[in-house]
Amino acid sequence: MITFDQIRELALKLPGVEDGTSYGTPALKVKGKLLARLKEDGQSVVFRVTFDERDLLMQTKPKVFFITDHYLGYPAVLMQLSAASAKQAADIIEMAWRFVAPKKAR
């Protein structure tokens, strides 16, 4: 199990990541672009990733990664906090950061 505070702590170590809000929930952004945000349910986090990465994550770790109908057309995946390990959280944070960070930062 991982918490959003732990996700925040890991993400803030990456270049350009800053605290913010999105739809009234805590969020992490890079140069104003959404990296991740806590869902309203408080149980899952949305991460921006490519469609290919999302498909792979959902196929290999279906108890951890999923999407809702709302996110079908968006390059994003949800992570179930109660099912995720610290390693999975660190990996998805870096994946999302690579997706949204400007080329110079990468």
Backbone atoms as SQL, in Angstrom:
CREATE TABLE atoms (id INTEGER PRIMARY KEY, chain TEXT, resi INTEGER, resn TEXT, atom TEXT, x REAL, y REAL, z REAL);
INSERT INTO atoms VALUES
  (1, 'A', 1, 'MET', 'N', 0.840, -1.194, 0.000),
  (2, 'A', 1, 'MET', 'CA', 0.000, 0.000, 0.000),
  (3, 'A', 1, 'MET', 'C', 0.877, 1.246, 0.000),
  (4, 'A', 2, 'ILE', 'N', 0.459, 2.220, -0.769),
  (5, 'A', 2, 'ILE', 'CA', 1.186, 3.487, -0.882),
  (6, 'A', 2, 'ILE', 'C', 0.193, 4.626, -0.653),
  (7, 'A', 3, 'THR', 'N', 0.684, 5.765, -0.254),
  (8, 'A', 3, 'THR', 'CA', -0.194, 6.924, -0.032),
  (9, 'A', 3, 'THR', 'C', 0.147, 8.018, -1.039),
  (10, 'A', 4, 'PHE', 'N', -0.765, 8.970, -1.203),
  (11, 'A', 4, 'PHE', 'CA', -0.483, 10.082, -2.103),
  (12, 'A', 4, 'PHE', 'C', 0.678, 10.923, -1.569),
  (13, 'A', 5, 'ASP', 'N', 0.810, 11.011, -0.258),
  (14, 'A', 5, 'ASP', 'CA', 1.940, 11.749, 0.322),
  (15, 'A', 5, 'ASP', 'C', 3.272, 11.117, -0.085),
  (16, 'A', 6, 'GLN', 'N', 3.325, 9.787, -0.115),
  (17, 'A', 6, 'GLN', 'CA', 4.544, 9.101, -0.543),
  (18, 'A', 6, 'GLN', 'C', 4.804, 9.350, -2.037),
  (19, 'A', 7, 'ILE', 'N', 3.742, 9.344, -2.826),
  (20, 'A', 7, 'ILE', 'CA', 3.861, 9.634, -4.255),
  (21, 'A', 7, 'ILE', 'C', 4.388, 11.055, -4.445),
  (22, 'A', 8, 'ARG', 'N', 3.830, 11.987, -3.699),
  (23, 'A', 8, 'ARG', 'CA', 4.269, 13.382, -3.768),
  (24, 'A', 8, 'ARG', 'C', 5.761, 13.489, -3.435),
  (25, 'A', 9, 'GLU', 'N', 6.166, 12.830, -2.363),
  (26, 'A', 9, 'GLU', 'CA', 7.562, 12.876, -1.920),
  (27, 'A', 9, 'GLU', 'C', 8.509, 12.376, -3.026),
  (28, 'A', 10, 'LEU', 'N', 8.145, 11.264, -3.658),
  (29, 'A', 10, 'LEU', 'CA', 8.963, 10.708, -4.738),
  (30, 'A', 10, 'LEU', 'C', 8.980, 11.640, -5.953),
  (31, 'A', 11, 'ALA', 'N', 7.823, 12.137, -6.327),
  (32, 'A', 11, 'ALA', 'CA', 7.711, 12.965, -7.526),
  (33, 'A', 11, 'ALA', 'C', 8.454, 14.290, -7.384),
  (34, 'A', 12, 'LEU', 'N', 8.418, 14.877, -6.201),
  (35, 'A', 12, 'LEU', 'CA', 9.059, 16.181, -5.999),
  (36, 'A', 12, 'LEU', 'C', 10.585, 16.122, -6.117),
  (37, 'A', 13, 'LYS', 'N', 11.144, 14.917, -6.132),
  (38, 'A', 13, 'LYS', 'CA', 12.587, 14.757, -6.324),
  (39, 'A', 13, 'LYS', 'C', 12.977, 14.906, -7.797),
  (40, 'A', 14, 'LEU', 'N', 12.001, 14.805, -8.697),
  (41, 'A', 14, 'LEU', 'CA', 12.271, 14.912, -10.133),
  (42, 'A', 14, 'LEU', 'C', 12.283, 16.384, -10.555),
  (43, 'A', 15, 'PRO', 'N', 13.106, 16.721, -11.553),
  (44, 'A', 15, 'PRO', 'CA', 13.213, 18.114, -11.995),
  (45, 'A', 15, 'PRO', 'C', 11.877, 18.701, -12.451),
  (46, 'A', 16, 'GLY', 'N', 11.571, 19.888, -11.935),
  (47, 'A', 16, 'GLY', 'CA', 10.404, 20.627, -12.400),
  (48, 'A', 16, 'GLY', 'C', 9.067, 20.241, -11.798),
  (49, 'A', 17, 'VAL', 'N', 9.016, 19.218, -10.962),
  (50, 'A', 17, 'VAL', 'CA', 7.733, 18.783, -10.392),
  (51, 'A', 17, 'VAL', 'C', 7.341, 19.729, -9.263),
  (52, 'A', 18, 'GLU', 'N', 6.066, 20.125, -9.281),
  (53, 'A', 18, 'GLU', 'CA', 5.558, 21.026, -8.250),
  (54, 'A', 18, 'GLU', 'C', 4.174, 20.583, -7.783),
  (55, 'A', 19, 'ASP', 'N', 3.851, 20.967, -6.561),
  (56, 'A', 19, 'ASP', 'CA', 2.529, 20.708, -5.998),
  (57, 'A', 19, 'ASP', 'C', 1.499, 21.593, -6.686),
  (58, 'A', 20, 'GLY', 'N', 0.287, 21.083, -6.805),
  (59, 'A', 20, 'GLY', 'CA', -0.798, 21.872, -7.362),
  (60, 'A', 20, 'GLY', 'C', -2.121, 21.222, -7.018),
  (61, 'A', 21, 'THR', 'N', -3.159, 21.649, -7.704),
  (62, 'A', 21, 'THR', 'CA', -4.466, 21.023, -7.552),
  (63, 'A', 21, 'THR', 'C', -5.064, 20.820, -8.935),
  (64, 'A', 22, 'SER', 'N', -5.970, 19.880, -9.022),
  (65, 'A', 22, 'SER', 'CA', -6.694, 19.603, -10.250),
  (66, 'A', 22, 'SER', 'C', -8.075, 19.104, -9.868),
  (67, 'A', 23, 'TYR', 'N', -9.099, 19.761, -10.370),
  (68, 'A', 23, 'TYR', 'CA', -10.478, 19.410, -10.022),
  (69, 'A', 23, 'TYR', 'C', -10.676, 19.354, -8.511),
  (70, 'A', 24, 'GLY', 'N', -10.000, 20.268, -7.796),
  (71, 'A', 24, 'GLY', 'CA', -10.168, 20.367, -6.350),
  (72, 'A', 24, 'GLY', 'C', -9.444, 19.306, -5.543),
  (73, 'A', 25, 'THR', 'N', -8.595, 18.506, -6.201),
  (74, 'A', 25, 'THR', 'CA', -7.850, 17.474, -5.475),
  (75, 'A', 25, 'THR', 'C', -6.358, 17.759, -5.583),
  (76, 'A', 26, 'PRO', 'N', -5.551, 17.228, -4.642),
  (77, 'A', 26, 'PRO', 'CA', -4.100, 17.424, -4.721),
  (78, 'A', 26, 'PRO', 'C', -3.563, 16.851, -6.031),
  (79, 'A', 27, 'ALA', 'N', -2.623, 17.584, -6.623),
  (80, 'A', 27, 'ALA', 'CA', -2.067, 17.155, -7.905),
  (81, 'A', 27, 'ALA', 'C', -0.580, 17.486, -7.949),
  (82, 'A', 28, 'LEU', 'N', 0.095, 16.856, -8.892),
  (83, 'A', 28, 'LEU', 'CA', 1.507, 17.119, -9.159),
  (84, 'A', 28, 'LEU', 'C', 1.611, 17.523, -10.615),
  (85, 'A', 29, 'LYS', 'N', 2.375, 18.590, -10.875),
  (86, 'A', 29, 'LYS', 'CA', 2.479, 19.118, -12.234),
  (87, 'A', 29, 'LYS', 'C', 3.934, 19.393, -12.584),
  (88, 'A', 30, 'VAL', 'N', 4.184, 19.457, -13.886),
  (89, 'A', 30, 'VAL', 'CA', 5.494, 19.847, -14.421),
  (90, 'A', 30, 'VAL', 'C', 5.225, 20.990, -15.385),
  (91, 'A', 31, 'LYS', 'N', 5.739, 22.185, -15.070),
  (92, 'A', 31, 'LYS', 'CA', 5.514, 23.377, -15.906),
  (93, 'A', 31, 'LYS', 'C', 4.025, 23.562, -16.211),
  (94, 'A', 32, 'GLY', 'N', 3.175, 23.336, -15.200),
  (95, 'A', 32, 'GLY', 'CA', 1.736, 23.514, -15.361),
  (96, 'A', 32, 'GLY', 'C', 1.002, 22.341, -15.988),
  (97, 'A', 33, 'LYS', 'N', 1.749, 21.349, -16.481),
  (98, 'A', 33, 'LYS', 'CA', 1.107, 20.169, -17.086),
  (99, 'A', 33, 'LYS', 'C', 0.881, 19.105, -16.018),
  (100, 'A', 34, 'LEU', 'N', -0.301, 18.524, -16.034),
  (101, 'A', 34, 'LEU', 'CA', -0.641, 17.504, -15.049),
  (102, 'A', 34, 'LEU', 'C', 0.247, 16.268, -15.191),
  (103, 'A', 35, 'LEU', 'N', 0.824, 15.854, -14.084),
  (104, 'A', 35, 'LEU', 'CA', 1.616, 14.624, -14.004),
  (105, 'A', 35, 'LEU', 'C', 0.746, 13.544, -13.365),
  (106, 'A', 36, 'ALA', 'N', 0.129, 13.895, -12.232),
  (107, 'A', 36, 'ALA', 'CA', -0.714, 12.959, -11.479),
  (108, 'A', 36, 'ALA', 'C', -1.650, 13.737, -10.577),
  (109, 'A', 37, 'ARG', 'N', -2.763, 13.120, -10.242),
  (110, 'A', 37, 'ARG', 'CA', -3.662, 13.740, -9.267),
  (111, 'A', 37, 'ARG', 'C', -4.409, 12.667, -8.489),
  (112, 'A', 38, 'LEU', 'N', -4.711, 12.992, -7.247),
  (113, 'A', 38, 'LEU', 'CA', -5.507, 12.106, -6.408),
  (114, 'A', 38, 'LEU', 'C', -6.954, 12.183, -6.869),
  (115, 'A', 39, 'LYS', 'N', -7.574, 11.046, -7.094),
  (116, 'A', 39, 'LYS', 'CA', -8.984, 11.034, -7.483),
  (117, 'A', 39, 'LYS', 'C', -9.851, 11.420, -6.294),
  (118, 'A', 40, 'GLU', 'N', -11.062, 11.848, -6.584),
  (119, 'A', 40, 'GLU', 'CA', -11.991, 12.270, -5.532),
  (120, 'A', 40, 'GLU', 'C', -12.272, 11.174, -4.516),
  (121, 'A', 41, 'ASP', 'N', -12.155, 9.914, -4.933),
  (122, 'A', 41, 'ASP', 'CA', -12.422, 8.797, -4.011),
  (123, 'A', 41, 'ASP', 'C', -11.321, 8.632, -2.952),
  (124, 'A', 42, 'GLY', 'N', -10.163, 9.287, -3.178),
  (125, 'A', 42, 'GLY', 'CA', -9.053, 9.177, -2.231),
  (126, 'A', 42, 'GLY', 'C', -8.365, 7.819, -2.255),
  (127, 'A', 43, 'GLN', 'N', -8.811, 6.929, -3.135),
  (128, 'A', 43, 'GLN', 'CA', -8.292, 5.556, -3.195),
  (129, 'A', 43, 'GLN', 'C', -7.418, 5.289, -4.410),
  (130, 'A', 44, 'SER', 'N', -7.456, 6.209, -5.374),
  (131, 'A', 44, 'SER', 'CA', -6.699, 5.990, -6.600),
  (132, 'A', 44, 'SER', 'C', -6.090, 7.300, -7.092),
  (133, 'A', 45, 'VAL', 'N', -5.063, 7.155, -7.921),
  (134, 'A', 45, 'VAL', 'CA', -4.336, 8.302, -8.469),
  (135, 'A', 45, 'VAL', 'C', -4.301, 8.161, -9.985),
  (136, 'A', 46, 'VAL', 'N', -4.559, 9.254, -10.684),
  (137, 'A', 46, 'VAL', 'CA', -4.477, 9.294, -12.140),
  (138, 'A', 46, 'VAL', 'C', -3.069, 9.718, -12.523),
  (139, 'A', 47, 'PHE', 'N', -2.447, 8.978, -13.414),
  (140, 'A', 47, 'PHE', 'CA', -1.121, 9.324, -13.942),
  (141, 'A', 47, 'PHE', 'C', -1.206, 9.498, -15.445),
  (142, 'A', 48, 'ARG', 'N', -0.516, 10.486, -15.991),
  (143, 'A', 48, 'ARG', 'CA', -0.434, 10.682, -17.441),
  (144, 'A', 48, 'ARG', 'C', 0.654, 9.763, -17.987),
  (145, 'A', 49, 'VAL', 'N', 0.272, 8.864, -18.872),
  (146, 'A', 49, 'VAL', 'CA', 1.220, 7.948, -19.532),
  (147, 'A', 49, 'VAL', 'C', 0.749, 7.736, -20.972),
  (148, 'A', 50, 'THR', 'N', 1.609, 7.150, -21.798),
  (149, 'A', 50, 'THR', 'CA', 1.200, 6.866, -23.174),
  (150, 'A', 50, 'THR', 'C', 0.153, 5.747, -23.188),
  (151, 'A', 51, 'PHE', 'N', -0.570, 5.658, -24.285),
  (152, 'A', 51, 'PHE', 'CA', -1.561, 4.588, -24.414),
  (153, 'A', 51, 'PHE', 'C', -0.894, 3.212, -24.362),
  (154, 'A', 52, 'ASP', 'N', 0.286, 3.080, -24.988),
  (155, 'A', 52, 'ASP', 'CA', 0.996, 1.796, -24.978),
  (156, 'A', 52, 'ASP', 'C', 1.412, 1.410, -23.556),
  (157, 'A', 53, 'GLU', 'N', 1.937, 2.389, -22.808),
  (158, 'A', 53, 'GLU', 'CA', 2.337, 2.116, -21.421),
  (159, 'A', 53, 'GLU', 'C', 1.117, 1.724, -20.591),
  (160, 'A', 54, 'ARG', 'N', 0.017, 2.448, -20.806),
  (161, 'A', 54, 'ARG', 'CA', -1.217, 2.141, -20.074),
  (162, 'A', 54, 'ARG', 'C', -1.668, 0.710, -20.340),
  (163, 'A', 55, 'ASP', 'N', -1.692, 0.316, -21.598),
  (164, 'A', 55, 'ASP', 'CA', -2.126, -1.040, -21.956),
  (165, 'A', 55, 'ASP', 'C', -1.238, -2.088, -21.298),
  (166, 'A', 56, 'LEU', 'N', 0.070, -1.862, -21.340),
  (167, 'A', 56, 'LEU', 'CA', 1.014, -2.800, -20.741),
  (168, 'A', 56, 'LEU', 'C', 0.807, -2.895, -19.225),
  (169, 'A', 57, 'LEU', 'N', 0.651, -1.761, -18.571),
  (170, 'A', 57, 'LEU', 'CA', 0.442, -1.754, -17.112),
  (171, 'A', 57, 'LEU', 'C', -0.834, -2.506, -16.733),
  (172, 'A', 58, 'MET', 'N', -1.909, -2.262, -17.479),
  (173, 'A', 58, 'MET', 'CA', -3.186, -2.906, -17.152),
  (174, 'A', 58, 'MET', 'C', -3.140, -4.406, -17.435),
  (175, 'A', 59, 'GLN', 'N', -2.380, -4.807, -18.442),
  (176, 'A', 59, 'GLN', 'CA', -2.262, -6.239, -18.756),
  (177, 'A', 59, 'GLN', 'C', -1.413, -6.973, -17.723),
  (178, 'A', 60, 'THR', 'N', -0.330, -6.332, -17.289),
  (179, 'A', 60, 'THR', 'CA', 0.606, -7.017, -16.393),
  (180, 'A', 60, 'THR', 'C', 0.244, -6.888, -14.913),
  (181, 'A', 61, 'LYS', 'N', -0.446, -5.809, -14.534),
  (182, 'A', 61, 'LYS', 'CA', -0.806, -5.578, -13.128),
  (183, 'A', 61, 'LYS', 'C', -2.262, -5.111, -13.016),
  (184, 'A', 62, 'PRO', 'N', -3.227, -5.960, -13.397),
  (185, 'A', 62, 'PRO', 'CA', -4.637, -5.527, -13.432),
  (186, 'A', 62, 'PRO', 'C', -5.237, -5.176, -12.062),
  (187, 'A', 63, 'LYS', 'N', -4.638, -5.665, -10.990),
  (188, 'A', 63, 'LYS', 'CA', -5.155, -5.324, -9.656),
  (189, 'A', 63, 'LYS', 'C', -4.675, -3.932, -9.214),
  (190, 'A', 64, 'VAL', 'N', -3.618, -3.453, -9.864),
  (191, 'A', 64, 'VAL', 'CA', -3.017, -2.176, -9.493),
  (192, 'A', 64, 'VAL', 'C', -3.446, -1.058, -10.444),
  (193, 'A', 65, 'PHE', 'N', -3.410, -1.334, -11.761),
  (194, 'A', 65, 'PHE', 'CA', -3.670, -0.306, -12.771),
  (195, 'A', 65, 'PHE', 'C', -4.963, -0.582, -13.522),
  (196, 'A', 66, 'PHE', 'N', -5.748, 0.485, -13.749),
  (197, 'A', 66, 'PHE', 'CA', -7.038, 0.356, -14.420),
  (198, 'A', 66, 'PHE', 'C', -7.431, 1.705, -15.014),
  (199, 'A', 67, 'ILE', 'N', -8.515, 1.723, -15.776),
  (200, 'A', 67, 'ILE', 'CA', -9.081, 2.989, -16.230),
  (201, 'A', 67, 'ILE', 'C', -10.587, 2.945, -16.049),
  (202, 'A', 68, 'THR', 'N', -11.181, 4.109, -16.096),
  (203, 'A', 68, 'THR', 'CA', -12.637, 4.226, -16.097),
  (204, 'A', 68, 'THR', 'C', -13.031, 4.717, -17.492),
  (205, 'A', 69, 'ASP', 'N', -14.309, 4.661, -17.807),
  (206, 'A', 69, 'ASP', 'CA', -14.779, 5.111, -19.118),
  (207, 'A', 69, 'ASP', 'C', -14.326, 6.539, -19.417),
  (208, 'A', 70, 'HIS', 'N', -14.286, 7.376, -18.386),
  (209, 'A', 70, 'HIS', 'CA', -13.886, 8.776, -18.561),
  (210, 'A', 70, 'HIS', 'C', -12.500, 8.905, -19.190),
  (211, 'A', 71, 'TYR', 'N', -11.604, 7.995, -18.861),
  (212, 'A', 71, 'TYR', 'CA', -10.215, 8.095, -19.323),
  (213, 'A', 71, 'TYR', 'C', -9.897, 7.299, -20.583),
  (214, 'A', 72, 'LEU', 'N', -10.902, 6.656, -21.191),
  (215, 'A', 72, 'LEU', 'CA', -10.659, 5.843, -22.383),
  (216, 'A', 72, 'LEU', 'C', -9.906, 6.595, -23.474),
  (217, 'A', 73, 'GLY', 'N', -10.279, 7.839, -23.730),
  (218, 'A', 73, 'GLY', 'CA', -9.664, 8.609, -24.802),
  (219, 'A', 73, 'GLY', 'C', -8.472, 9.448, -24.383),
  (220, 'A', 74, 'TYR', 'N', -8.072, 9.354, -23.123),
  (221, 'A', 74, 'TYR', 'CA', -6.958, 10.155, -22.607),
  (222, 'A', 74, 'TYR', 'C', -5.737, 9.285, -22.337),
  (223, 'A', 75, 'PRO', 'N', -4.543, 9.818, -22.575),
  (224, 'A', 75, 'PRO', 'CA', -3.326, 9.067, -22.246),
  (225, 'A', 75, 'PRO', 'C', -3.091, 9.108, -20.739),
  (226, 'A', 76, 'ALA', 'N', -3.805, 8.261, -20.032),
  (227, 'A', 76, 'ALA', 'CA', -3.746, 8.239, -18.570),
  (228, 'A', 76, 'ALA', 'C', -4.122, 6.854, -18.061),
  (229, 'A', 77, 'VAL', 'N', -3.662, 6.555, -16.840),
  (230, 'A', 77, 'VAL', 'CA', -4.007, 5.299, -16.178),
  (231, 'A', 77, 'VAL', 'C', -4.248, 5.607, -14.705),
  (232, 'A', 78, 'LEU', 'N', -5.092, 4.827, -14.064),
  (233, 'A', 78, 'LEU', 'CA', -5.330, 4.977, -12.637),
  (234, 'A', 78, 'LEU', 'C', -4.600, 3.879, -11.884),
  (235, 'A', 79, 'MET', 'N', -4.092, 4.245, -10.704),
  (236, 'A', 79, 'MET', 'CA', -3.410, 3.282, -9.846),
  (237, 'A', 79, 'MET', 'C', -4.171, 3.182, -8.534),
  (238, 'A', 80, 'GLN', 'N', -4.502, 1.957, -8.161),
  (239, 'A', 80, 'GLN', 'CA', -5.196, 1.679, -6.900),
  (240, 'A', 80, 'GLN', 'C', -4.168, 1.757, -5.771),
  (241, 'A', 81, 'LEU', 'N', -4.279, 2.754, -4.898),
  (242, 'A', 81, 'LEU', 'CA', -3.284, 2.955, -3.842),
  (243, 'A', 81, 'LEU', 'C', -3.129, 1.732, -2.941),
  (244, 'A', 82, 'SER', 'N', -4.224, 1.094, -2.582),
  (245, 'A', 82, 'SER', 'CA', -4.168, -0.028, -1.640),
  (246, 'A', 82, 'SER', 'C', -3.479, -1.261, -2.228),
  (247, 'A', 83, 'ALA', 'N', -3.374, -1.327, -3.564),
  (248, 'A', 83, 'ALA', 'CA', -2.778, -2.501, -4.216),
  (249, 'A', 83, 'ALA', 'C', -1.357, -2.250, -4.704),
  (250, 'A', 84, 'ALA', 'N', -0.905, -1.003, -4.656),
  (251, 'A', 84, 'ALA', 'CA', 0.385, -0.642, -5.256),
  (252, 'A', 84, 'ALA', 'C', 1.542, -0.756, -4.275),
  (253, 'A', 85, 'SER', 'N', 2.690, -1.142, -4.810),
  (254, 'A', 85, 'SER', 'CA', 3.923, -1.195, -4.025),
  (255, 'A', 85, 'SER', 'C', 4.697, 0.111, -4.225),
  (256, 'A', 86, 'ALA', 'N', 5.677, 0.349, -3.372),
  (257, 'A', 86, 'ALA', 'CA', 6.524, 1.538, -3.502),
  (258, 'A', 86, 'ALA', 'C', 7.263, 1.513, -4.836),
  (259, 'A', 87, 'LYS', 'N', 7.722, 0.331, -5.266),
  (260, 'A', 87, 'LYS', 'CA', 8.430, 0.195, -6.538),
  (261, 'A', 87, 'LYS', 'C', 7.513, 0.538, -7.710),
  (262, 'A', 88, 'GLN', 'N', 6.275, 0.044, -7.677),
  (263, 'A', 88, 'GLN', 'CA', 5.328, 0.356, -8.748),
  (264, 'A', 88, 'GLN', 'C', 5.038, 1.853, -8.787),
  (265, 'A', 89, 'ALA', 'N', 4.916, 2.464, -7.616),
  (266, 'A', 89, 'ALA', 'CA', 4.671, 3.901, -7.551),
  (267, 'A', 89, 'ALA', 'C', 5.851, 4.671, -8.130),
  (268, 'A', 90, 'ALA', 'N', 7.075, 4.300, -7.750),
  (269, 'A', 90, 'ALA', 'CA', 8.268, 4.973, -8.265),
  (270, 'A', 90, 'ALA', 'C', 8.350, 4.832, -9.781),
  (271, 'A', 91, 'ASP', 'N', 8.045, 3.648, -10.301),
  (272, 'A', 91, 'ASP', 'CA', 8.104, 3.408, -11.744),
  (273, 'A', 91, 'ASP', 'C', 7.076, 4.243, -12.507),
  (274, 'A', 92, 'ILE', 'N', 5.841, 4.288, -12.017),
  (275, 'A', 92, 'ILE', 'CA', 4.790, 5.029, -12.729),
  (276, 'A', 92, 'ILE', 'C', 5.036, 6.535, -12.638),
  (277, 'A', 93, 'ILE', 'N', 5.592, 6.999, -11.532),
  (278, 'A', 93, 'ILE', 'CA', 5.920, 8.425, -11.400),
  (279, 'A', 93, 'ILE', 'C', 6.950, 8.806, -12.454),
  (280, 'A', 94, 'GLU', 'N', 7.992, 7.986, -12.596),
  (281, 'A', 94, 'GLU', 'CA', 9.026, 8.291, -13.592),
  (282, 'A', 94, 'GLU', 'C', 8.467, 8.211, -15.011),
  (283, 'A', 95, 'MET', 'N', 7.609, 7.229, -15.254),
  (284, 'A', 95, 'MET', 'CA', 6.974, 7.067, -16.565),
  (285, 'A', 95, 'MET', 'C', 6.147, 8.314, -16.900),
  (286, 'A', 96, 'ALA', 'N', 5.353, 8.763, -15.935),
  (287, 'A', 96, 'ALA', 'CA', 4.502, 9.945, -16.141),
  (288, 'A', 96, 'ALA', 'C', 5.362, 11.194, -16.320),
  (289, 'A', 97, 'TRP', 'N', 6.434, 11.288, -15.537),
  (290, 'A', 97, 'TRP', 'CA', 7.323, 12.451, -15.645),
  (291, 'A', 97, 'TRP', 'C', 7.939, 12.515, -17.044),
  (292, 'A', 98, 'ARG', 'N', 8.404, 11.381, -17.562),
  (293, 'A', 98, 'ARG', 'CA', 8.978, 11.348, -18.915),
  (294, 'A', 98, 'ARG', 'C', 7.945, 11.757, -19.965),
  (295, 'A', 99, 'PHE', 'N', 6.675, 11.441, -19.699),
  (296, 'A', 99, 'PHE', 'CA', 5.607, 11.764, -20.644),
  (297, 'A', 99, 'PHE', 'C', 5.304, 13.265, -20.673),
  (298, 'A', 100, 'VAL', 'N', 5.334, 13.935, -19.531),
  (299, 'A', 100, 'VAL', 'CA', 4.928, 15.349, -19.476),
  (300, 'A', 100, 'VAL', 'C', 6.074, 16.356, -19.382),
  (301, 'A', 101, 'ALA', 'N', 7.250, 15.929, -18.957),
  (302, 'A', 101, 'ALA', 'CA', 8.366, 16.865, -18.778),
  (303, 'A', 101, 'ALA', 'C', 8.871, 17.361, -20.138),
  (304, 'A', 102, 'PRO', 'N', 9.299, 18.624, -20.183),
  (305, 'A', 102, 'PRO', 'CA', 9.872, 19.135, -21.426),
  (306, 'A', 102, 'PRO', 'C', 11.154, 18.389, -21.773),
  (307, 'A', 103, 'LYS', 'N', 11.478, 18.318, -23.049),
  (308, 'A', 103, 'LYS', 'CA', 12.663, 17.574, -23.506),
  (309, 'A', 103, 'LYS', 'C', 13.930, 17.999, -22.774),
  (310, 'A', 104, 'LYS', 'N', 14.102, 19.303, -22.535),
  (311, 'A', 104, 'LYS', 'CA', 15.297, 19.797, -21.849),
  (312, 'A', 104, 'LYS', 'C', 15.452, 19.183, -20.475),
  (313, 'A', 105, 'ALA', 'N', 14.348, 19.017, -19.765),
  (314, 'A', 105, 'ALA', 'CA', 14.392, 18.476, -18.386),
  (315, 'A', 105, 'ALA', 'C', 14.770, 16.999, -18.385),
  (316, 'A', 106, 'ARG', 'N', 14.359, 16.276, -19.432),
  (317, 'A', 106, 'ARG', 'CA', 14.635, 14.850, -19.520),
  (318, 'A', 106, 'ARG', 'C', 16.092, 14.627, -19.841);
